[in-house]
Amino acid sequence: MAAEDIYTNPKNYVNRELSWLEFNYRVLSEARDKSLPLFERLKFLSITASNLDEFFMVRVASLKDMVHAGYEKPDIAGLKPEQQLEKIAEKTHELVSLQYSTLSRSLVPALKQHGLRVIAGHEELTEAEGAYVDRYFHEVVYPVLTPMAVDSSRPFPLVRNKTLNIAALVQKKGGEDDTLDFAMVQVPSVLPRFLEIPEDGDGRTVILLEEIIERNIQSLFLNYDIVTAHPFRIMRNADFNIDEEEAEDLLVEIQKQLKKRQWGEVIRLEIDERVDKRLLKILKRELKMEHSDIFFINGPLDLTFLMKLYGLNGFEDLKTPKYTPQKVPALMNDDDIFTNIRKGDIFLHHPYQTFDPVVDFIKKASRDPDVLAIKQTLYRVSGNSPIIAALAAAADNGKQVSVLVELKARFDEENNINWAKTLEKAGCHVIYGLVGLKTHSKITLVVRREEDGIRRYVHLGTGNYNDSTAKLYTDCGIMTCNPLIGEDATAVFNMLSGYSEPLGWNKLVLAPLWLRGQLLKLIRRETENAGKGKSAHIMAKMNSLCDKEIIAALYEASCAGVKIDLIVRGICCLKAGVAGLSENIHVRSIVGNFLEHSRIFYFENGGRPKLYMASADWMPRNLDKRVEIMFPVEDPKIREEVLHILEVQLADNMKAHVLQPDGSYEKMDLRGRMKICSQDQFCEEAAAAVRRKLAEQEPAQTRTFIPAEPQGEDGQE
């Protein structure tokens, strides 16, 4: 086999969906790690459940659409859609089984040990507890419920996506025949998922809402006997495609499609494993379910409720202490943000450092009489975004405000539509992205009139302008007034609003224009340097790696002797450590308290290193179908800080899972090694940097004063 054939052979690639499931297994391994505080383990188990929901609604749904359409083109690993679905079904059933054994065998008993009893079934209630629960049902729950019976005059109800329901078989009281009818009731999402039952002793007890309803279900169908009743939950296809060329008004079209999400094809059914076969038969028929898409659950459905359980007060000793993002030393002075940026580029590392400077940057710009214009891209923002408020205030203050709001940000479409309308009403110029492309870049441009002329201030980042997720996601950003970057920033916004691409770019590298080409050029230069006997090294940190052309180039580089260290949190379609293919490639995934989200790329370049940060992962969608920005890190001090991030994460041996040649991930053997947790280290370093800055500002505070010996009244010893 020719060398290039080895690099492109499907056998040398991992299927994207199966790789993602491996990632969810890594998250689940945190829930199973007994060294973690108990409530943190609950949180990780909840995350695996919400991850799986999205995976089915989008990825599995997309594959099912392909099968329905007769699409048979194989993926990067040579698997057709049908084959992928078979392998996914096998893997997800294993995953769900492991989720529930983790819950029932490990977490629930441990919770009980620590004074929190989670009632698995309403039959476990004592008489006094039962009375309290029944009273709660009749006073609070019953008025909200809508029981639905199915008979000749009432068709099978439309079951909404992700809702929790209780299905029952009922029989008419005193009826002459033994016909069974189907009935159901939706567990209301407007009420808390669990109820805490007051206890006389020290311990605390909670019961799930569906158990309360199931206990009292007879009162919903008074003319019937309840033969059997079980909770169930469905997942529908939430993926949608919009013909943007045909859609006259993108905003209206997306609003229409959002409504359809509730009624897409059913792709997954979760149901109690003890379900009556007759009841299951009806659900299968009415929901048009394949047996492989049914998950028989031994425990409560929809484990995302564990995040609510995590939020219970009074168990702080069972949680990781909440980290407070630290101040940015370069901004710890009385100067305004613009003065500080003029002193030199400012590096931001979230959540170790606060996101406040980014918010303050826009707030200050909105009020500053010398600011003429603010331009920004928004992909995902928080529910009560101070950035949106600042942009609206800026427009109100007469600034020229242009905002690109990406309406196609998955599961944030509704939120973004509302923000877009708010900004338009405030007088901002709102751009709804480009036809056929998502705008995923993170850039803000502030144009300011100063004594020496017009100056452009720019913020570039790897993460969203979201003040909430900035406390949970690890991201990097730079604030600069470098004129060359300022020119490029103007060109970016002109391109987004007016489709005019400049003749050339100074510093920024954009997708889909030439980011792919630039990355390939940088990788191949390392390959050439290795061939010439020069030092050659690639370090890259990202969320996902699944672009075939990029992976093939990395394989070729590895075979030429390039040392390649990759930190890939989620999907990785590359095989590492395979003889004759990727011996020199090492891949690790870090799953910790914060979600790793920053993208950092380092190329040795024959002793003249190139260092970049970016909004883009190495995925076809990022390189070909999104507007993304990769920007160079050129300030020597910031380069040092960014390289330090890579080096510490490559040394992490506590939260890193290392990719093995067989495609599995393993945690490192810690015997005889110093323990390194990169996230904890960055927290400590951020706090230490603030302490050093304070010490510089107030040196007197660092002196040690020695008290004098006490003296007599006359001052004599």
N, C-alpha and C positions, 0 to 999 in steps of 0.2 A: 504493500500500500504506500503510495506517495505521501510525503510529509504533509502536504496541504490537505490531503484526504483525511489524515489522522486528525487534524485540527477541526475539520468540519463534520466528521463522522457522528451521526446522532447518538451512537453508543457512548460517546465521550461527553454527553450533556445530561443534565437532570431535568425532568419535567418541572415546569414552573409551579404547578399546583401542588405537586407532591413535596417540592421544596418548601412551599409555604406551610404545608401541614407539619413538616419537620420543625419549622420555626415555632408553631403553636405547641408542639411537644416540648420545646425548650422553655416556653412560658409555663407550661404545666409542670415542668421539673422544678420550677421555683415554688409552686404550690405544694410540691411533695418534699421540699427541702426542710427538714426538721430543725436546722440551725437558724431558720428565719423566724421572726416573731409570728405568733399564730395568726393574728389578724392580717398580716401582710400576705400570708399564704392564702387566706380567703380572697384577698384582692386579686391575686394572680389567677386563682381559679375562675373568678368572675370575668377577668380579661380574656381567658381562653374561650369562655362561652360567647362573649360579645364578638370576639374575632371570628369564631365559627359561624355565627349568624350572618355576618357580612360576607364571609367567604361563600356561603351558600347562595345568598341573595344576588351576588354579583358574579363570582367566578363559575360556580356550578350552573347557575342560570344561563350564563353565556354559552357554556359547553352544550347545555340542553338545546338552546336555540340553534346551535350549529348542527346538532344531530337531526333536529326537526327539518332543517333546511337542506339536509343531505350533503353537508360540507364534510369532506373527508381528508382535507390536507393535513398531513402530520405536523406535529409541533417540533420544537427544537430537539427533542429527544426521540423523535420518530414515532410518536404515539398519535393515533387518530382520536377525535373527540370521544367516540364511544369507548375506546380503550382507556382513555383518561378517566372517564366517569366510573368505569369498573374498578380501577385502582383507587380512585378517590373514595368510593363507597366502602371498600374494604378498610382503608386507612382511617376514615372518619368514624366508622363503627368501633374500631379499636380505641380511638382517641376518646370517644364519648364514654366507653366502658371504663377507661382509666380515670376519666374525670370523676365519675360517680363512685368508683372504689376509693379514690382519694378522699372524697367527701364523706362517705359513710364509714370507712374503716379508719381514717386518720383524723380528719378535721372535726367531725361532729363529736366523737368521743373526747378529743382534746378540749373542745369548747366546754363540754359538760364538766370536765376536770377543773376548768378555770371558772366555773360558776355560771355558764350560759347553756341552758337546756333548749335545744331546738326540737320541737315536737314533730316527729316524722309523720304521724297519722293521728287524726282527731280521737281515735279510740283510746289513745294513751292519756287523755285528759282525766284528772280527778273530778269528783262531783262538783267541787267548788269552782275549779277552773272551767268546767263545762258550762256552769251557770253563768259565769262572767262572759265567756265567749258567745253564748246564745243571746245574752242581753245585747252585746255589741252587734251581733248579726241583725237583730230585730230593730235596733235603734239607728244604726249607721249604714249597714250593708244592704239590707232588704229594700229600702226605698230606691236604691240606685240600680238594682238588677232588672233585667228584662228577660224573663224566661221565654224560650221559643220552642214550640212543639211543631213537629212535622207530620202532616197527614195529607189526605187527598186535596184539601182546600188550601193548605199552607206548604209551599215548596221548601226545599232545603235552604237554609239561610246562607247568605254570603259571609264567609268567615274572613275577617280582616287579617292582614299580614301581621305576624309576630304577636297577635293577641293570645292570651291564655284563656281557655274555655273549659267548661265541664260538659261532657257528653253523657247522656243517659238513655237507657231503654226503659220505657214506662208502659204500664198496662192499666187500662181503664178499670176503675173500681167497680166491682159488681157486674162487670161485662160478661156477656154470654160466651164470647170466644176468648182465646188466650193470645190474641194478636198483640205484638209488641210494636210500639211506636218509638221513633227517635225524638229526643228532645235535647236542648242544650241551653246553657247560659254562659255569657261572657263574664270572666272575672274582671271587674272594673279596674282599669289602669288609673282612674282618678283617686283611688283609695290606696293607702300604704300597702305594700305587698305582705307585710307581716304585722302582727299585733303582739305587743308585750303584755303579758298577763301578770298582774300584781301578785307578789308572793310574800308570805309571812317571814320566810327565812332569809338567809344571805344570798342565795342564788337568784338568777333571773331566768325567765322562761319566755320564749317566743313561739308563735304558731303562724303558719302561712295562711293567707287570705283564702286560698282555694280549699284548704282543709275546713275552714269555718263554714264556707258555702256548702261544701259536700256534706258536712254534718247536718246542715239544716235544709237540704235540698227538697225534702218532702214538702216543706211549706211553700215552695214555688209551684208545685204541681198537685194541688189539693185533691183533684178528682182522679188522680192516678196513684198506683203503687209504683215505687221506684224499684226496678228489678236489678239494675246495676248502674253505676256512675263512675266515670274516670276523667281526670283532666287530660286535655290534649292541646297541642300548639302547632301551628303551621308556619312555614316559611314560604313566601312567594317570590317569584322572579321580580327583582327590583332594578334590573339592568334595563336601560332604555337607550335607544339610538334615535337621534333627531336628524332629519334631513335639513341641515342648516341652509342649504341653497334654496330650498323650497319654502322654508319657514320665514314668512315676512317679518314677524316680530318674535325674536328668539325668546324674550321674556314670557310672552303669552304661551308659546309652544311648550316651554319647560314647565310652566304652571299646569298645563293640561296633562303632561306626561307624569307629573308628580302624583296626580290623583289616581292615575292608572296603576301606580305601584301597589296600591292596596289590593288590587284585583288581578295581579299577574298570575301566571301558571303556578300551581302548588308544586314545590320542588322538595319539600321535606316535611315530614310529620313526626312529631315527638308525642309519645303516648305512654301512659303507665304500663309497665310490663305485665301487670296482672289483668289487663283489659279482657273483657268478655269477647269471645271470637265473633259473636253475632254483631256486637257493636262495632268492632273493627271492620267487619265486612261492609257495613253501611258506609263508614268513613272512607274506606278504600274506594268504594264505588262512586260516591258523591264527589270526592276530591280528586278522583282519577289518579290514584297513587300507584306507583310501582312498589313491589315489596322491598327492594333495595333502598328505597327512599324513606322507609319507616324506621324510626329509632325507638326501640322499646326501653323505657327508662326505669331504672330502679332507684327512685328518689324524686325530689321535687323538680318540676320542669323549669326551664329558663333560669339557669344559675347566675344570670346577671344580678339577681336580687342580693347576692352575697356582697356586692358593693355597698348596698344600703345597710346590710348587717355590719359591714366594716365601719360605717358611719355612726354606729351606736356609741353613745357617751359612756364613759366609765370604764373603758378597757384600754386606757392609754398605755399601760405597761406592756400590753400585748401588740403594740404598734411601733414602727420605727419613728423616733421623734421627728416632728415636722421640721424640714430644713427651711431656713429663711435666706433667700437670695441676697448676696452681699453687694455692697456699693462697688462702683467701678473706680479704682484709685485715681485714674486720670481726670475724673470729674469731681473729685472731693475737694472743691475749692469754691470761691465765691463768684467765679467767672461764669458767664452764660454759656450755653451749649455751643454757640457759633464761635466764640472766642477760643474755647477749648479745642474744637476741631481744627481751627487755624494753627494751633500750636503743633499739631501733628495728628496722623491717623489714630483713631481710637478703636481698640479691639474689644468686642463684647462676647462673653462666653456664658450662655444661659444653660440651665437655670442657676448655675453656680453664682453668676452675677445677675443682678436685677434687670428686668426688661424695662424698668422705668425710663432710662435715658432715651429709648426709642419713642415712647409715648411723649416724653417731655420735649423731644426734638420737634414733633409735629405740633404739640400744644404751643410751644414758644413761637414756632413759625406762624401759627394761626393768629397770634396777637401782635407780632413784631411789625411795626409800621414800615420797615425797610424790606420786608419780604413781599415779593411781587407774585410769586406763583409756587404752588405745591402740586407735585404729581406723584401718584402712588399706585402700585398694583396691590389688589386684595384678593386672596384666594380663600382663606378661612379666617374669620374673625370671631371674637367672643360674643356671647349673647348681649352683654351690655358694654359694648366696645367704647373705651375712651378715645380711641383713634378716630372712629366714625364721628363722635361728638366734636373732636378737634377739627376735623375736615369740614364739617358743617359750619362750625363757628368761623373758620377761615373764609369760607365763601360769603358768610354773613358780613365779615369784615372787609369785603371787597377784593379779596385775593382771587387770582386766577387758579381755580382748583380743578384738576383733572384726575379722575379715579377710574382705573380699570377694575371692574368687579367681575370676577370669573363666575358666570352663572352655572357652569357645568362642573363645579367642585362637588364630587359625589357625596350625597347625603347632607350637603350644606346648601343645596340649591335654593330651598325655601328661605333659609336664613339670608342668603345673599341677595335674593330677589327683594326682600324687605329692606335690606340695607341700601340697595341700588335706588329704590323708590325714595327712601329717606334723604339720600344724598342729592338726588335730582330736585326734590322739593326745596332743599336748602340752597340750591343755585349752583351746585357742582356740575361740571361736565362729566357725565358718566359714560364710559365705554364698556360695552358688553363683550369684550374679547374678540378674537378673530375667527372667521369661518374656518371650521375644520381643525382648529388648534385650541388647546387649553393654555391659558396664561398662568404658569406656575412659578414664574420668577418673583423674587422678593426684592423690590427696589423702591426707594423713595428719593425724590429730587426736590430740593428747595432752592428757588432762585431768589437771590437777595441783592439789593442795591447797596453798595458800600462806597467808601471814599475813593477807592482806586478803580471803581467800575463794578460791573456785574460779577458776582461770585456764585458758583453752584456748589451746594452741599449735598452729599449723597450718602444714603444708608443702603448697604447691600447685605443680604443675609441668606442663611441656609434654611430658615424656618419662616412660618407664617407670622403675619402681623396680628398675633392673637395673644393678648396679655394673660389669658387663662392657661393655655397650653404651654406658654413660655415658662411656667413654673414646673412643668412635668417633662418637657422635651429638651434634650440636649441640642443646642444649636449655637452657631457662631455668626458674628456679623462684624462689619467694619463701617465706621463713620469717617468720611474723608471729604476734603475740598480740593483734591487733586484735579487740576483743570482738564487733564486728558480723560479721566473717568467722568467728570462733569459733562464733557462734550458727548461721550458715549451714552450717558444717561439721557441726555436730550434726544439723541438719535433713537434710543429705545422707545421713548414715549411718542416721538413723531411717527415711528414705524407702527406702533400699536394704534394710534388714532388716525393716521393718514396714509398708511401703507407705503410710506416712502423709506426705502432702505438707503443708508448713506453709501458713498463710494468706498469708504474704508472705515475700519474701527481701530481705536487706539489700544485699549486694554481689555475690554470686555469681550468674551466669547459667547455667542448666542446660538441656542438651538431654536428652530430647526435649521438655521443657516449654515453654520460651520463648526458646531461643537463636536459632532461625531468625527469629522475629518481631523480636527485638532487633537482629540484624544488618541485617535489611531496614529497620528503623526508622532505624538509624544511617546506612545508605547513602542512604536517601531524604531524610534531613535535610540531607545534603551537597548533594543535587540541588536541594532547596528553597533552600538558602543561595546556591548558584551562580545560581539564577534571580533572587534578590534582589540580585545583584551583590556578595555577600560572598565572602571567600576560602573555597574549598572544596577539600579535599585528602584523599585516602584513600591510606594506605600499608598493605599487608598482606603478611605472610610466612606461607606454609603449605606443606604437602607436596603437596596436590592441590586442584584447583578444577574441579568438574564439576556443581554444582547449578544447574539451569536457572533457577530463580526468582532466585537470587542473581546469576547472570550477566546475566539480563535487567535486573535493577535496576542493575547496573554499566554496562550499555550505555546505559540511560536517563540515568544520572548523567554519563557521558562526553558524551552529546549535549547535556546542559545546561551543559557547560563545566567539570565537576569534573575536576581533575587526579588520575589514578589510577596509582599505582606498585605493581606486584605482583611479589613474589618467590615463584615457585611451582617447587619442586624437580621434581616429577614430572608427573602428569596435569594438563593444562590444556585444558578444552573450550571456552574463550573464544578468540575471534579478536581480535588486537590490531592497532591502527593502521589499521583499515579505514575508509575515507571514509564519512561519514554514519552511522557506527555506533560506532566505538571509536577515533577519532583521538587521544583524550586518555588512552587506556589503554596503558601500557607494561608488558610482562611480561618477566622474566628468570628464568633457572634457573641456580643455582650448583651445579656438580658439582666437588667438591674432595676433599682427603684425608679430611675428615670428612663424614659424611652429614648434610645439613641437615634438621633435624627440628622445630625450634621453630616455634611459631605465635604471631605478634605482629600485632595489628591497631590501626591509628591512624586516627582521624577528626578532622579539623580543628575541626568543630563551631562555626563562626563565631568563632574566636579563643579558645575555651575547650576545648582539645583533650581528647578521650577516648582513653585508651590501655589496651589489654587484652592479656593473654596467655591461651592456651587449650590444652586437650588436643585440640581438634577442628579438622579441616580443613573446607573448604567443600564438603562432599559430602553427598548425600542420606542416606547411611548414618550419618554423624556427626551430622547435624542431626535425623534422624527415628527412627533405630533403635539409638542408643547413648546411654548415660548419659555426658555430657561436661560439663566445667566451663570456663566463661570467667570470668576474674577481672580486676578493674581494677588498674592500676598507679597508685597515688596518691601514694606517697612522692616528693617532688620530686627527690631525688638518684637514686633508682632509675629514675624516668621519664627522666631525662637519659641514664642508661646504656642503657636499652632503646631510646630514640630513636637513640642513637649506633649501636647494632647495625643498625638499619634504614638509617641514612644511609650507613654504611660499605659495607653490602652493595649498596646502590643505586649506589655509586661503583665497585664491583668491576669491573675490566675485564680480568682475567686468567682467572678461572674462571667468569665469567658468560656464558651463552648467551642471546642476545636473540631473542624471538619476533618473526618477520616477518609481514606481512599475509597471505602465502601459506601460513602454517602451519609453515614451516621455522624452525630456530633457527640463529643465526650468532654466532660469537665476534666481539668488537669489534676494530676496527682500532686497534692500539696506537701507530701512527706519530705522533710528536710529543706523546704523552701520558705522564704519570707512571704507572708501573705500580702498580696496587692489587690485592692479593690479600687479600680480607677475612679469610679464615681465618688467614693468616700474621700479619696485623695484630692480630687478637684474641689470638693466641699471645704476640706481643711486648708488647701492652698488659697482659695478665695478669701477665707476668713483671715488667714495669716497676712495676705497682701493688704487688707484693710488695716490690720493692726500696725503693720510697718508704716503705712501712710500716716496714720494717726500719730505714731511715734515721731515721725519726721516733722509733723506740724506742731507738736507740743512736746519738745524734748524734755521739758521740765518734769513731765509726768513719768519719765523713765528713770529719773534719779532716785537713788536710795538715800533717805534722810535718816541719820542716826540720832535718836533722842539723847539729850544731855542728861547727866545724872541729876536727881533732885537736890536742891539747895535749901539751906536753912532760911529763916525769915530775914536775916540780915544780909543774905546773899553770900554768906560764907559756907564752905563745905563742912 
